[in-house]
């Protein structure tokens, strides 16, 4: 595990402890968001290194790994200010970092590498990150983009960091280690992976387009991530070491619980009579999705990975 991720984990545990002891005033949603810049993003970058063959010697990845932790700490510091200019100034380095990551994705897209499923997962992950960063900036400025208010603004930042940035990387890891060689399972996995990649953007669009489209896209996200968890379970016996196997199994079980809640919430939102309220979704779905599915999944796949040959365009 990278030093940035270890340092971020220590910092995040400290913030959770401070919040529980009432030394810091951080809500559940704020703590879930802070897990992303402090822990999830550095783990995601490390997973990319291990599963794509990028050895860390290239200038873009080296710069990204160097500036990630300072930018994450600035994003964290922004929550010590009331929404406004001062908070936004501290959020800006994280937006700059997200844009830098997006440039790496755009570079691959321009080079025509999107036809590879593995590279497509990487590109979509990198392109989603600055969207989440931009919504963080809007939250820290106290803006209400398109009429959305808190906590929806910050929850959108959470959405694009976890479902947008991290989930496609988990699909990348699963695709890289698939032992099933049959054409039908691989076609099924491709459908699942594209659902994981397209779902976060389409669900966000559903909040603007209308309730029917939002319901359909929420179910798409839920079905795609449940499908991904089933592939996790199909591959889990082959994962080594054992603790990595256990982490991937926890990830698969967590996403089943989290996505069932998404389906229940989406169906309840359609008639505007939610079965699960927003604060319950943040506490139950948010915790299961972020700590269970994403964090355990990233840790499990990262620890299980052996370095592979560089994907097209990375040989030096």
Secondary structure per residue as TSV (DSSP state, phi and psi in degrees):
chain	resnum	aa	ss	phi	psi
A	1	X	-	360.0	142.2
A	2	X	-	-69.1	153.9
A	3	X	H	-62.6	-34.4
A	4	X	H	-61.1	-42.8
A	5	X	H	-66.4	-40.1
A	6	X	H	-64.4	-46.3
A	7	X	H	-62.0	-40.9
A	8	X	H	-64.3	-39.2
A	9	X	H	-62.9	-44.1
A	10	X	H	-60.8	-45.2
A	11	X	H	-63.1	-43.9
A	12	X	H	-65.3	-42.5
A	13	X	H	-60.5	-38.2
A	14	X	H	-62.8	-41.5
A	15	X	H	-68.1	-38.7
A	16	X	H	-62.9	-44.8
A	17	X	H	-62.8	-43.8
A	18	X	H	-62.5	-37.2
A	19	X	H	-67.7	-42.2
A	20	X	H	-68.7	-28.6
A	21	X	T	-88.9	3.7
A	22	X	T	65.0	26.7
A	23	X	S	-87.7	-17.7
A	24	X	S	-138.6	145.6
A	25	X	-	-102.6	83.8
A	26	X	-	-122.9	128.2
A	27	X	-	-77.9	169.6
A	28	X	H	-59.1	-43.2
A	29	X	H	-64.7	-40.2
A	30	X	H	-64.7	-40.9
A	31	X	H	-65.9	-40.1
A	32	X	H	-63.8	-39.9
A	33	X	H	-62.9	-45.5
A	34	X	H	-62.0	-24.1
A	35	X	H	-60.2	-30.7
A	36	X	I	-68.1	-60.5
A	37	X	I	-65.8	-32.8
A	38	X	I	-78.6	-35.8
A	39	X	I	-126.4	-49.2
A	40	X	I	-65.7	-45.0
A	41	X	H	-66.0	-47.6
A	42	X	H	-62.2	-35.1
A	43	X	H	-65.4	-39.2
A	44	X	H	-62.8	-41.6
A	45	X	H	-64.2	-40.1
A	46	X	H	-65.3	-39.0
A	47	X	H	-62.6	-40.7
A	48	X	H	-59.6	-42.3
A	49	X	H	-59.8	-43.5
A	50	X	H	-76.2	-35.7
A	51	X	H	-97.6	-12.3
A	52	X	H	-109.4	-9.7
A	53	X	-	85.5	1.0
A	54	X	-	-65.0	120.5
A	55	X	-	-91.1	3.8
A	56	X	S	87.1	-5.3
A	57	X	-	-86.9	-14.9
A	58	X	S	-70.5	147.4
A	59	X	H	-59.2	-46.7
A	60	X	H	-58.9	-48.5
A	61	X	H	-69.7	-34.0
A	62	X	H	-66.8	-42.6
A	63	X	H	-63.6	-44.4
A	64	X	H	-59.3	-45.5
A	65	X	H	-70.4	-27.1
A	66	X	H	-74.7	-41.8
A	67	X	H	-93.0	-8.0
A	68	X	H	-60.2	-50.4
A	69	X	H	-65.2	-46.8
A	70	X	H	-58.2	-40.4
A	71	X	H	-65.3	-39.0
A	72	X	H	-65.1	-39.7
A	73	X	H	-67.1	-33.8
A	74	X	H	-65.1	-42.9
A	75	X	H	-60.5	-39.5
A	76	X	H	-63.9	-43.8
A	77	X	H	-62.3	-26.4
A	78	X	G	-62.2	-22.7
A	79	X	G	-81.6	-4.1
A	80	X	G	-88.0	3.3
A	81	X	S	-121.9	150.5
A	82	X	-	-66.6	150.3
A	83	X	T	-52.1	131.4
A	84	X	T	161.1	-163.8
A	85	X	H	-63.8	-45.1
A	86	X	H	-61.8	-45.5
A	87	X	H	-62.5	-39.5
A	88	X	H	-66.5	-36.4
A	89	X	H	-60.5	-40.7
A	90	X	H	-73.5	-23.6
A	91	X	H	-81.3	-20.4
A	92	X	H	-60.5	-41.6
A	93	X	H	-58.2	-33.8
A	94	X	H	-69.9	-37.2
A	95	X	H	-64.0	-41.4
A	96	X	H	-62.0	-41.9
A	97	X	H	-61.7	-45.2
A	98	X	H	-60.8	-39.8
A	99	X	H	-66.0	-37.0
A	100	X	H	-63.4	-43.0
A	101	X	H	-62.2	-41.1
A	102	X	H	-62.1	-35.1
A	103	X	H	-61.4	-36.3
A	104	X	H	-64.1	-39.5
A	105	X	H	-67.5	-42.3
A	106	X	H	-62.6	-37.0
A	107	X	H	-59.0	-44.0
A	108	X	H	-68.8	-38.1
A	109	X	H	-62.8	-44.4
A	110	X	H	-64.7	-32.7
A	111	X	T	-78.3	2.7
A	112	X	T	75.1	32.3
A	113	X	-	-95.1	7.2
A	114	X	T	-71.2	-13.9
A	115	X	T	-75.3	-10.6
A	116	X	S	-90.5	128.5
A	117	X	H	-61.7	-41.2
A	118	X	H	-61.4	-46.0
A	119	X	H	-70.8	-34.0
A	120	X	H	-60.9	-40.9
A	121	X	H	-60.9	-44.0
A	122	X	H	-64.0	-44.9
A	123	X	H	-61.8	-48.5
A	124	X	H	-63.4	-39.9
A	125	X	H	-57.8	-48.9
A	126	X	H	-67.6	-32.3
A	127	X	H	-77.3	-27.6
A	128	X	H	-72.5	-31.1
A	129	X	H	-57.3	-49.0
A	130	X	H	-64.4	-23.4
A	131	X	H	-65.1	-45.1
A	132	X	H	-62.1	-39.4
A	133	X	H	-63.8	-39.6
A	134	X	H	-65.6	-38.0
A	135	X	H	-70.2	-30.9
A	136	X	H	-61.9	-46.6
A	137	X	H	-59.1	-42.6
A	138	X	H	-61.4	-40.3
A	139	X	H	-63.9	-44.5
A	140	X	H	-72.8	-22.9
A	141	X	H	-81.5	-14.7
A	142	X	T	79.7	24.3
A	143	X	-	-80.0	161.6
A	144	X	-	-125.6	71.1
A	145	X	G	-60.9	132.2
A	146	X	G	55.7	24.4
A	147	X	G	85.2	-1.8
A	148	X	-	-76.8	139.1
A	149	X	-	-116.6	173.1
A	150	X	T	-69.0	145.1
A	151	X	T	-90.2	7.3
A	152	X	H	-60.9	-37.5
A	153	X	H	-62.5	-49.2
A	154	X	H	-69.2	-35.5
A	155	X	H	-62.9	-31.9
A	156	X	H	-66.7	-38.6
A	157	X	H	-62.3	-42.1
A	158	X	H	-60.4	-46.1
A	159	X	H	-55.9	-47.4
A	160	X	I	-76.8	-20.1
A	161	X	I	-79.0	-40.0
A	162	X	I	-90.7	-63.3
A	163	X	I	-69.7	-33.4
A	164	X	I	-81.5	-56.3
A	165	X	I	-80.2	-49.8
A	166	X	I	-81.8	-43.3
A	167	X	H	-60.1	-43.2
A	168	X	H	-61.5	-29.8
A	169	X	H	-69.6	-33.7
A	170	X	H	-66.6	-37.2
A	171	X	H	-64.7	-39.6
A	172	X	H	-58.0	-45.9
A	173	X	H	-64.4	-43.7
A	174	X	H	-64.2	-41.8
A	175	X	H	-64.4	-34.6
A	176	X	H	-68.8	-23.9
A	177	X	T	-114.1	8.5
A	178	X	-	-59.8	125.4
A	179	X	-	-96.0	-15.5
A	180	X	-	-73.8	121.9
A	181	X	-	-100.9	-8.2
A	182	X	-	-63.0	148.9
A	183	X	H	-67.0	-40.7
A	184	X	H	-63.7	-49.6
A	185	X	H	-59.4	-36.6
A	186	X	H	-69.3	-36.2
A	187	X	H	-65.0	-41.1
A	188	X	H	-61.7	-42.8
A	189	X	H	-64.1	-38.9
A	190	X	H	-61.2	-41.8
A	191	X	H	-62.2	-44.7
A	192	X	H	-61.4	-45.4
A	193	X	H	-63.5	-41.3
A	194	X	H	-67.6	-32.7
A	195	X	H	-64.8	-41.1
A	196	X	H	-62.4	-39.9
A	197	X	H	-73.1	-44.0
A	198	X	H	-82.3	-28.6
A	199	X	H	-55.2	-48.0
A	200	X	H	-59.0	-42.9
A	201	X	H	-68.4	-41.2
A	202	X	H	-68.6	-36.9
A	203	X	H	-65.4	-42.5
A	204	X	H	-60.9	-40.1
A	205	X	H	-64.5	-30.0
A	206	X	H	-62.7	-28.7
A	207	X	H	-67.5	-21.8
A	208	X	H	-95.6	-40.9
A	209	X	H	-71.3	-45.6
A	210	X	-	153.9	166.1
A	211	X	H	-63.9	-36.2
A	212	X	H	-64.6	-45.7
A	213	X	H	-67.0	-38.5
A	214	X	H	-62.6	-42.0
A	215	X	H	-60.8	-47.0
A	216	X	H	-61.6	-41.6
A	217	X	H	-74.9	-32.0
A	218	X	H	-63.6	-40.8
A	219	X	H	-68.2	-33.9
A	220	X	H	-62.3	-46.5
A	221	X	H	-60.4	-46.4
A	222	X	H	-61.7	-48.1
A	223	X	H	-65.7	-38.8
A	224	X	H	-66.4	-44.4
A	225	X	H	-74.2	-31.5
A	226	X	H	-65.3	-41.7
A	227	X	H	-60.0	-41.2
A	228	X	H	-62.9	-40.1
A	229	X	H	-63.7	-34.2
A	230	X	H	-67.2	-36.2
A	231	X	H	-68.3	-35.7
A	232	X	H	-55.1	-48.7
A	233	X	H	-65.3	-34.2
A	234	X	H	-67.4	-27.3
A	235	X	H	-100.3	-8.5
A	236	X	G	-64.3	-32.1
A	237	X	G	-65.4	-26.8
A	238	X	G	-86.6	-7.0
A	239	X	-	-78.1	136.2
A	240	X	S	-135.8	147.8
A	241	X	S	-74.2	179.6
A	242	X	H	-63.0	-37.7
A	243	X	H	-69.4	-30.0
A	244	X	H	-67.7	-39.3
A	245	X	H	-59.3	-43.7
A	246	X	H	-64.9	-40.3
A	247	X	H	-64.1	-42.3
A	248	X	H	-66.2	-37.8
A	249	X	H	-63.9	-41.5
A	250	X	H	-62.8	-41.3
A	251	X	H	-58.5	-46.3
A	252	X	H	-63.5	-43.8
A	253	X	H	-65.5	-38.5
A	254	X	H	-65.6	-40.4
A	255	X	H	-69.3	-30.5
A	256	X	H	-61.1	-46.0
A	257	X	H	-65.7	-46.5
A	258	X	H	-64.3	-41.2
A	259	X	H	-77.9	-27.7
A	260	X	H	-62.1	-40.3
A	261	X	H	-63.2	-38.8
A	262	X	H	-60.0	-45.3
A	263	X	H	-61.9	-43.3
A	264	X	H	-63.4	-43.2
A	265	X	H	-63.8	-45.0
A	266	X	H	-64.2	-41.6
A	267	X	H	-65.6	-37.5
A	268	X	H	-71.2	-32.4
A	269	X	H	-68.6	-28.8
A	270	X	H	-60.4	-47.6
A	271	X	T	-86.7	9.2
A	272	X	T	62.3	32.0
A	273	X	-	-130.4	74.1
A	274	X	-	-61.2	136.8
A	275	X	S	-80.0	-28.0
A	276	X	S	-126.4	121.6
A	277	X	-	-78.5	164.6
A	278	X	H	-61.2	-40.5
A	279	X	H	-67.3	-35.0
A	280	X	H	-68.9	-37.8
A	281	X	I	-62.8	-42.2
A	282	X	I	-63.3	-41.2
A	283	X	I	-75.8	-44.5
A	284	X	I	-87.4	-59.6
A	285	X	I	-65.3	-44.1
A	286	X	H	-60.7	-43.7
A	287	X	H	-67.9	-46.1
A	288	X	I	-63.9	-40.1
A	289	X	I	-72.0	-46.1
A	290	X	I	-77.4	-50.5
A	291	X	I	-80.2	-40.1
A	292	X	I	-80.2	-69.4
A	293	X	I	-64.4	-56.8
A	294	X	I	-76.7	-55.5
A	295	X	I	-64.9	-50.3
A	296	X	I	-64.3	-36.7
A	297	X	H	-64.3	-47.0
A	298	X	H	-62.4	-43.6
A	299	X	H	-63.6	-46.5
A	300	X	H	-62.9	-48.9
A	301	X	H	-68.4	-35.5
A	302	X	H	-66.1	-45.2
A	303	X	H	-67.7	-26.4
A	304	X	H	-83.4	-17.7
A	305	X	-	-78.3	140.0
A	306	X	-	-104.4	147.7
A	307	X	-	-62.4	138.0
A	308	X	-	-116.3	174.1
A	309	X	-	-66.5	146.2
A	310	X	-	-58.4	141.2
A	311	X	-	-73.0	165.0
A	312	X	T	-49.6	129.9
A	313	X	T	95.7	-5.2
A	314	X	-	-105.6	-7.4
A	315	X	-	-69.9	142.7
A	316	X	-	-130.3	360.0
